[in-house]
Every structure is written in structure tokens, then in C-alpha cells.
Amino acid sequence: MHHACYKLLAMVSTFDPEFNDLHVQLLNISNRSTFNASMSFGWALSLPDGTCLATCSGPAYGAKQSSFRVEGYNLLSLVHFLHCVF
């Protein structure tokens, strides 16, 4: 995390008077690698203005190399991060 938890929440949560509700905008960029019997994932979370909020990377386990498996790790990791923060 590039910012403290409550600061991160304040940065992504803005009140939108047009819709009279909370409006959250986040961008996610993910990458994957499968090479020589190893797989890895990585993602970055940012605001639309380019402010980076958090990044994560790690290994993706599994007996068979698959880009679908690595994309699953990407998505699961990001969703778990957001669940823990919110």
C-alpha cells in the first residue's frame, strides 16, 4: 500500500451530488508471466488521475502452467485486497 488505510479510503470515496451517492473510481492493471515451469502475477491499483494506491505481485501455484490460472490469481488477490481494506 502506498498510503495508510483510512487515507486510501478517503482518496477513492467521493460524494457525487449528481447521483446523490458515493462514487468510487479505481483502475486496475494486471500482468502475468508463465516461463520455464514457473508462473507469477502482479497488479497495480490507481485512481483515474494516475495516483498509485497499491501494488502486489507473487507466485501462482499449480501443476500445469496456464495463463487462465495466473489471471485467476490476479483477480482473487485484488478482490481479497479490496475486501480487507473496505
RAGILIN-V816254 format. One record per backbone hydrogen bond with DSSP energy under -0.5 kcal/mol. CO is the residue of the C=O (numbers start at 1). NH is the residue of the N-H. Records with the same first field share a line. If there is no record, write none. Layout:
CO = NH, NH
This chain:
4 = 8
5 = 9
6 = 10
7 = 11
8 = 12
9 = 13
12 = 14, 25
14 = 23
15 = 17
16 = 19, 20, 21
21 = 16
23 = 14
27 = 46
29 = 44
31 = 42
33 = 40
35 = 38
38 = 35
39 = 60
40 = 33
41 = 58
42 = 31
43 = 56
44 = 29
45 = 53, 54
46 = 27
47 = 50
50 = 52
51 = 47
53 = 2, 3
54 = 45
56 = 43
58 = 41
59 = 61
66 = 70
67 = 71
68 = 72
69 = 73
70 = 74
71 = 75
72 = 76
73 = 77
74 = 78
75 = 79
76 = 80
77 = 81
78 = 82
79 = 83
80 = 84
81 = 85
82 = 86
